[in-house]
Amino acid sequence: MNHSQVFIIGAGPAGLTASYLLTKDAVTTTVIEQDPVYVGGISRTANYKGFLFDIGGHRFFSKSKEVVDLWKEILPQDFITRPRLSRIYYDGKYYSYPLKAFEALNNLGYLESTLCVLSFAYKQAFPNEAPVTFHEWVANQFGERLFSIFFKTYTEKVWGMSCDEISADWAAQRIKGLDLWSAMANALRNSMRPAGVKDGTPANEGAEVIKTLIESFQYPRKGPGMMWDAAAAKTKAQGGTIHMGQTLDTLSWDGAAKLWTITATTNGGRTETYTADHVISSAPMTELVRALKASDTVKAAANGLRYRDFLTVALMVDNPNLFPDNWIYIHEPSVKVGRIQNFRSWSPELIPDANATCLGLEYFCFEGDGLWTATDEELIELAKKELAIIGLAQPEHVKDGCVVRQKKAYPVYDEGYKARVETIRSEFAEHYPTLHLVGRNGMHKYNNQDHAMMTSMLTVKNILAGKTVFDIWNVNEDAEYHEAGNSGEQEALKSVRMVPRKVGQAA
């Protein structure tokens, strides 16, 4: 039986951040990962005949200097700076995103633009005072007409449910800091700024950056998988162990001995047993609860949590200059594709053929539905057809393709998710003092890669301190965090530096 001081479930960004930092501090660490080949989880880089592509598209941008420093520590030589270029496709027209005021005005037409402004003014005068749903929250910020044009169709593609069923928490977290005024102010700057001048020049120095509107980002030259391959290699070099192709089976806690016993099943069907003082889990809450001897109340809560699954149809096209965007949001209801990635624009080194590019057509689905169960051949044909409908490429120019399916890509923020998560958290906190939940699925929080890393960075600090110094549940997507409890000094990581705050002071 193998004993470690810390046992980690999952080798995604959260799990590998923890394993790297722990082994760097000489803490014995064991990691299990369900995938037999790839580390990095949804942040891995897939490889098809030498064409490299993301499962989604992962910008390396963070307001946290601590996270940025860790990226550079793990992968010091391989980052490139990429310009961000993305657009929205709606009603046969393209809209730059972030918006360009005059382009949007011309595309929408002066009548529709006027109606959008009036709709926004009406919502400012008569807002929903306590927005509960995504629809209500966004309409408050932008007005009903802009909600229907730029939010409704795409959001319902992503989640497979009405915007009236999605919690306002989703909007508040993912569009935080962005409203019509800030978007239009940014749009006017973009429209009127001289060529070559970007936000972040001395004239704008000190202005707060809205993550949704950033204009450039760091990116590993051969995809985000470089980061996590490096983190895995350094974990091993520092004495840690990573077992690929192992799935969590059972997890039991001996309170008297303060010891965890974990069993995992290999891809070959063999059972492996481990013991540990601490367990860090980035596995989906539903899977963790199944492995534990949880109460019926917690089991019911976990069974009620939902996930949105995701598949990428990667098409290799005989044209290296199809369009300049990193990605395009497809707000067009006549096609099923939700977003299209252009991986040559992410990094030319992802594409082995100088005369081709790789497009990633992203489809949001539920495991077991018609999209998920379609054959690879059917999905490739659908993607080729929809690419032609949008007008980006003709089917005869597509020379090859493949499909990658990703289970549990997005934790769903429906009406009851928050109460279910709190039920699970409460029981875990009461009965399992050395069980630590981290990352997107581990916490059932739709967060960016930098946030997932920060939850692990703070968890490692708690473990090394031997007590809960930081409450990782207060980490949000802008990497702010607070110390646990009601006493002591609280801190927030804002922009690129640590800013001390007194207890009770607003974030």
C-alpha positions in Angstrom: 0.0 0.0 0.0 1.4 3.3 -1.1 1.3 6.2 1.4 1.7 9.9 0.6 1.3 13.0 2.6 -1.1 14.3 -0.1 -3.1 12.4 -2.6 -4.5 14.4 -5.6 -7.4 13.3 -7.8 -7.1 14.7 -11.3 -4.1 16.0 -13.3 -5.7 19.1 -14.7 -4.6 22.7 -14.0 -5.8 22.6 -10.4 -4.3 19.1 -9.6 -1.0 19.7 -11.3 -0.6 23.2 -9.7 -1.0 21.5 -6.4 1.4 18.6 -7.2 4.1 20.9 -8.5 4.0 23.3 -5.5 3.8 20.4 -2.9 6.7 18.4 -4.4 8.7 21.6 -4.7 8.3 21.9 -0.9 9.4 18.2 -0.5 5.8 17.0 0.4 5.3 13.4 -0.8 2.5 13.5 -3.4 0.6 11.0 -5.5 -1.7 12.0 -8.4 -4.2 9.8 -10.3 -5.6 10.8 -13.7 -8.4 9.1 -15.5 -7.1 9.9 -19.0 -4.5 7.3 -20.1 -2.5 9.8 -22.3 -3.1 13.4 -21.6 -2.6 15.6 -18.5 -4.2 19.0 -18.4 -7.9 18.1 -18.4 -9.9 20.5 -20.6 -6.7 22.6 -20.9 -4.8 19.8 -22.7 -3.6 20.1 -26.3 -4.9 17.4 -28.6 -2.7 16.0 -31.4 -4.1 14.7 -34.7 -1.5 13.8 -37.3 0.7 16.6 -36.1 -2.1 19.3 -36.0 -2.3 20.6 -32.4 -5.4 22.1 -31.0 -7.1 23.2 -27.7 -10.2 21.7 -26.2 -11.8 25.2 -26.3 -9.1 27.8 -26.5 -7.2 28.9 -23.5 -5.8 32.4 -23.1 -3.1 32.9 -20.6 -4.2 36.1 -18.9 -4.6 36.9 -15.3 -4.9 39.9 -13.0 -2.9 37.8 -10.4 0.8 38.4 -10.5 1.3 35.2 -8.4 -0.4 33.1 -11.1 1.5 34.8 -14.0 4.8 34.2 -12.1 3.9 30.5 -11.6 3.2 30.1 -15.4 6.6 31.6 -16.2 8.3 29.5 -13.5 6.8 26.2 -14.9 7.2 27.2 -18.6 9.9 29.9 -18.7 10.9 29.9 -22.4 7.9 29.0 -24.4 5.3 31.8 -24.2 4.4 34.0 -27.1 2.3 37.2 -27.0 -0.7 36.9 -29.3 -3.1 39.7 -30.4 -6.7 39.0 -29.4 -9.1 39.2 -32.3 -12.6 37.8 -32.0 -15.9 38.5 -33.6 -19.6 37.7 -33.3 -21.5 36.3 -36.3 -25.1 37.3 -36.3 -27.7 37.6 -39.0 -25.1 37.2 -41.8 -22.9 40.0 -40.4 -19.7 40.1 -38.3 -19.3 42.3 -35.2 -15.9 42.9 -33.7 -15.7 41.8 -30.1 -14.9 44.0 -28.2 -17.4 46.1 -30.0 -16.4 48.9 -32.4 -19.1 51.5 -32.1 -19.5 52.6 -35.7 -19.2 49.1 -37.1 -21.9 47.9 -34.8 -24.1 50.9 -35.6 -23.7 50.3 -39.4 -24.4 46.5 -39.0 -27.5 46.9 -36.8 -28.8 49.9 -38.7 -29.7 53.3 -37.2 -33.3 52.3 -36.4 -32.3 49.1 -34.5 -29.4 50.9 -32.8 -31.8 53.6 -31.6 -34.2 50.9 -30.3 -31.4 49.2 -28.5 -30.4 52.5 -26.7 -34.1 53.1 -25.8 -34.4 49.6 -24.5 -31.3 50.1 -22.4 -32.6 53.4 -21.1 -35.9 51.8 -20.1 -34.1 49.1 -18.1 -32.0 51.8 -16.4 -35.2 53.5 -15.3 -37.2 50.3 -14.5 -34.6 47.6 -13.6 -35.4 44.2 -12.1 -34.3 45.0 -8.5 -33.4 41.5 -7.6 -32.4 39.6 -10.7 -32.6 35.8 -10.3 -32.0 34.6 -13.8 -29.4 35.2 -16.5 -32.0 36.9 -18.6 -32.9 39.4 -15.9 -29.3 40.2 -15.0 -28.2 40.8 -18.6 -31.3 42.8 -19.5 -30.6 45.1 -16.5 -27.1 45.7 -17.8 -27.7 46.0 -21.5 -31.5 46.2 -22.2 -33.8 43.6 -23.6 -33.0 44.2 -27.3 -29.2 43.8 -26.9 -29.9 40.8 -24.7 -31.8 39.1 -27.5 -29.2 40.0 -30.2 -25.9 39.4 -28.4 -26.6 37.1 -25.5 -29.7 34.9 -25.9 -28.9 32.6 -28.8 -25.3 31.9 -28.0 -26.0 31.4 -24.2 -28.8 28.9 -24.9 -26.5 27.0 -27.3 -23.9 26.7 -24.6 -26.2 25.6 -21.9 -29.0 23.8 -23.8 -31.6 25.6 -21.6 -33.6 28.8 -21.6 -31.9 31.9 -20.2 -34.8 32.1 -17.8 -33.5 28.8 -16.2 -29.9 29.9 -15.8 -28.9 31.5 -12.6 -27.9 35.2 -12.5 -24.8 34.0 -10.7 -23.4 32.8 -14.1 -23.8 36.3 -15.6 -22.5 38.1 -12.5 -19.4 35.9 -12.5 -18.6 35.7 -16.2 -19.6 39.3 -17.3 -18.6 41.0 -14.1 -17.4 44.6 -14.6 -19.0 44.8 -18.0 -22.1 46.9 -18.7 -23.3 48.9 -21.7 -21.5 52.0 -20.7 -18.1 50.3 -20.2 -18.6 48.3 -23.4 -19.5 51.4 -25.4 -16.7 53.4 -23.9 -14.3 50.7 -24.9 -16.0 50.5 -28.3 -15.5 54.3 -28.9 -11.8 54.0 -27.9 -11.4 51.1 -30.3 -13.1 53.0 -33.1 -11.3 56.3 -32.6 -7.9 55.2 -31.5 -5.0 55.8 -34.0 -3.7 52.6 -35.6 -1.2 50.7 -33.5 -2.2 52.4 -30.2 -3.6 49.9 -27.7 -5.2 50.1 -24.3 -2.4 49.8 -21.7 -0.4 52.7 -23.2 0.7 55.4 -20.7 -2.5 57.4 -21.4 -4.5 54.5 -19.9 -2.1 53.5 -17.3 -3.8 52.5 -14.0 -7.2 51.9 -15.7 -8.8 48.7 -14.6 -8.7 45.9 -17.2 -12.0 44.1 -17.8 -10.9 40.6 -18.6 -13.7 40.2 -21.2 -12.1 43.1 -23.2 -8.4 42.4 -23.1 -6.6 42.9 -26.5 -3.6 40.5 -26.2 -2.7 37.5 -24.2 0.1 35.1 -23.5 0.0 31.6 -25.0 2.4 28.6 -25.1 3.7 28.4 -28.6 2.5 24.7 -29.0 -0.7 25.0 -26.9 -1.7 24.9 -23.3 -0.7 21.3 -23.0 2.9 22.4 -22.9 2.3 24.0 -19.5 0.7 20.9 -18.0 3.2 18.5 -19.6 5.9 20.6 -18.0 4.1 20.7 -14.6 3.8 16.9 -14.7 7.4 16.4 -15.6 8.6 18.8 -12.9 6.3 17.1 -10.3 8.0 13.8 -11.2 11.5 15.3 -11.1 10.7 16.6 -7.6 9.8 13.2 -6.4 6.0 13.1 -7.0 4.2 10.2 -8.6 1.5 10.5 -11.4 -0.5 7.4 -12.3 -2.3 7.8 -15.7 -5.4 5.8 -16.7 -6.6 5.4 -13.1 -10.2 6.2 -12.0 -11.2 6.9 -8.4 -13.2 4.1 -7.0 -13.6 4.5 -3.2 -12.5 7.1 -0.7 -12.7 6.4 3.1 -11.7 8.5 6.1 -10.5 7.0 9.4 -11.1 9.9 11.9 -9.2 8.2 14.7 -6.1 7.6 12.7 -6.6 10.8 10.6 -5.9 8.8 7.5 -7.5 8.5 4.1 -7.7 5.2 2.2 -8.2 5.5 -1.5 -8.8 2.8 -4.1 -8.6 3.4 -7.9 -9.2 1.2 -10.9 -6.7 1.0 -13.7 -7.8 0.9 -17.4 -6.9 -2.8 -17.2 -9.3 -3.4 -14.4 -6.8 -3.8 -11.6 -7.5 -2.2 -8.2 -4.8 0.0 -6.6 -4.9 1.1 -3.0 -3.3 4.2 -1.5 -3.3 6.0 1.9 -2.7 9.7 2.5 -3.0 12.4 5.2 -4.7 14.9 2.9 -6.8 14.5 -0.3 -7.1 17.2 -2.9 -9.9 16.6 -5.4 -10.5 18.3 -8.7 -12.9 15.5 -9.7 -16.5 16.5 -10.3 -18.5 16.7 -7.1 -20.9 14.0 -8.3 -18.0 11.5 -8.7 -16.4 12.4 -5.4 -19.7 11.9 -3.5 -20.2 8.5 -5.2 -16.7 7.4 -3.9 -17.5 8.5 -0.3 -19.9 7.1 2.2 -21.9 10.2 2.1 -25.4 10.7 3.7 -28.5 10.3 1.6 -29.0 14.1 1.7 -25.6 14.7 0.2 -26.1 12.0 -2.4 -29.4 13.6 -3.5 -27.7 17.0 -3.7 -24.9 15.5 -5.8 -27.3 13.7 -8.1 -29.0 17.0 -8.8 -25.9 18.7 -10.0 -25.8 19.0 -13.8 -23.0 19.4 -16.4 -22.8 20.5 -20.0 -20.7 18.4 -22.2 -18.7 19.6 -25.2 -17.2 18.3 -28.4 -14.7 19.8 -30.9 -14.8 18.9 -34.6 -11.3 19.8 -35.8 -11.2 20.4 -39.6 -8.0 20.6 -41.6 -8.5 23.1 -44.4 -6.4 23.7 -47.5 -6.1 27.5 -46.9 -3.8 29.2 -44.4 -5.6 32.5 -44.5 -9.3 31.8 -44.0 -9.8 34.6 -41.5 -7.6 36.4 -38.9 -9.7 35.8 -35.8 -8.6 33.6 -32.9 -12.2 32.6 -32.6 -15.7 33.6 -33.8 -18.9 33.4 -31.6 -21.8 32.0 -33.7 -25.0 33.8 -32.6 -26.8 32.4 -35.7 -29.7 30.1 -34.7 -29.8 28.4 -38.1 -26.6 26.4 -37.3 -25.7 24.3 -34.2 -22.1 25.3 -33.9 -21.5 27.7 -31.1 -18.0 28.9 -31.6 -15.2 28.4 -34.2 -11.5 28.5 -33.3 -8.8 29.3 -35.8 -5.8 27.6 -34.3 -3.3 29.1 -36.7 -4.2 32.5 -35.2 -3.6 31.1 -31.7 -0.1 30.0 -32.8 1.4 29.2 -36.2 3.4 26.4 -34.5 0.2 24.4 -33.9 -0.1 23.9 -37.7 2.5 21.6 -39.3 1.5 22.5 -42.9 2.3 26.0 -44.1 -0.5 25.7 -46.7 -3.3 24.7 -44.3 -5.0 25.6 -41.1 -7.0 23.8 -38.4 -10.4 25.1 -37.4 -12.1 23.9 -34.2 -15.9 23.9 -34.5 -17.4 23.7 -31.0 -20.7 22.0 -30.2 -22.3 22.1 -26.7 -24.3 19.1 -25.8 -25.4 16.7 -23.1 -23.8 13.3 -22.8 -26.1 10.8 -24.6 -28.0 13.3 -26.7 -28.1 13.3 -30.5 -24.9 15.4 -31.0 -22.9 13.4 -28.4 -23.9 10.0 -29.9 -23.5 10.9 -33.5 -20.6 9.2 -35.3 -17.4 11.1 -36.0 -18.2 10.9 -39.7 -21.6 12.4 -39.1 -20.2 15.2 -37.0 -17.4 16.0 -39.5 -20.0 16.3 -42.3 -22.2 18.5 -40.1 -19.3 20.8 -39.4 -18.3 21.0 -43.1 -21.9 21.9 -44.0 -22.2 24.6 -41.3 -18.8 26.1 -42.2 -20.2 26.6 -45.7 -23.5 28.0 -44.5 -21.6 30.7 -42.5 -19.4 31.3 -45.6 -16.0 30.6 -44.0 -14.9 27.6 -46.2 -16.3 25.2 -48.8 -16.5 21.4 -48.0 -14.2 20.5 -50.9 -11.4 22.5 -49.2 -11.6 20.4 -46.0 -8.9 17.6 -46.4 -9.3 15.9 -43.0 -11.0 16.0 -39.7 -11.4 14.5 -36.2 -13.7 14.7 -33.2 -12.8 15.1 -29.5 -15.5 14.7 -26.9 -15.2 16.3 -23.4 -17.4 15.2 -20.6 -18.4 17.6 -17.9 -16.9 20.6 -19.5 -19.1 23.1 -17.8 -20.8 22.9 -14.4 -24.4 24.1 -14.8 -25.7 27.1 -12.9 -29.4 26.3 -12.7 -31.8 27.4 -10.1 -30.9 24.9 -7.4 -27.2 24.4 -7.9 -26.0 26.8 -5.1 -28.1 25.0 -2.4 -26.9 21.6 -3.6 -23.2 22.7 -3.5 -23.7 24.2 0.0 -25.2 20.9 1.2 -22.2 19.0 0.0 -19.7 21.5 1.3 -21.3 21.6 4.8 -21.1 17.8 5.2 -17.5 17.6 3.9 -16.4 20.5 6.2 -18.0 18.8 9.2 -16.7 15.3 8.7 -13.6 15.5 6.5 -11.1 18.1 7.7 -8.3 17.1 5.3 -10.4 16.8 2.2 -9.8 19.8 -0.1 -11.9 20.7 -3.2 -10.3 22.7 -5.9 -10.7 23.7 -9.5 -13.7 24.1 -11.8 -15.5 20.7 -11.4 -14.1 20.1 -7.9 -15.9 23.2 -6.6 -18.7 23.2 -9.3 -17.8 26.7 -10.2 -17.3 27.8 -13.8 -14.0 29.5 -13.5 -11.0 30.3 -15.7 -7.7 28.4 -15.7 -6.0 31.1 -13.5 -8.8 30.8 -10.9 -8.4 27.0 -10.8 -4.7 27.4 -10.2 -5.3 30.0 -7.5 -7.6 27.6 -5.6 -4.8 25.0 -5.5 -2.1 27.6 -4.7 -4.1 28.6 -1.6 -5.0 25.1 -0.7 -1.3 24.2 -0.7 -0.6 27.2 1.6 -3.3 25.9 4.0 -1.8 22.4 4.0 1.7 23.6 4.6 0.5 25.9 7.4 -1.4 23.1 9.0 -4.6 25.1 9.3 -7.1 27.0 7.1 -5.6 30.3 6.6 -7.3 31.0 3.2 -10.9 30.4 2.3 -10.6 29.3 -1.3 -14.4 29.5 -1.8 -13.9 33.3 -1.9 -11.6 33.1 -4.9 -13.5 34.4 -7.9 -12.5 34.6 -11.6 -10.5 37.7 -11.0 -8.3 35.8 -8.5 -9.4 37.8 -5.5 -9.3 35.9 -2.3 -9.8 36.4 1.4 -8.5 34.9 4.6 -10.9 32.5 6.3 -12.8 33.5 9.5 -13.8 36.9 11.0 -10.5 37.9 12.4 -7.0 38.7 11.0 -6.1 40.7 8.0 -7.9 40.0 4.7 -6.1 40.3 1.4 -7.2 40.7 -2.2 -5.1 40.0 -5.2 -6.1 42.9 -7.5 -4.5 43.7 -10.9 -0.9 42.5 -10.5 -0.1 43.1 -6.8 -1.1 42.1 -3.3 -3.2 44.9 -1.6 -3.7 44.5 2.1 -7.2 45.3 3.5 -8.7 45.5 6.9 -11.5 43.2 8.1 -14.8 44.4 6.7 -13.3 46.6 4.0 -15.0 46.2 0.7 -13.2 44.2 -2.0 
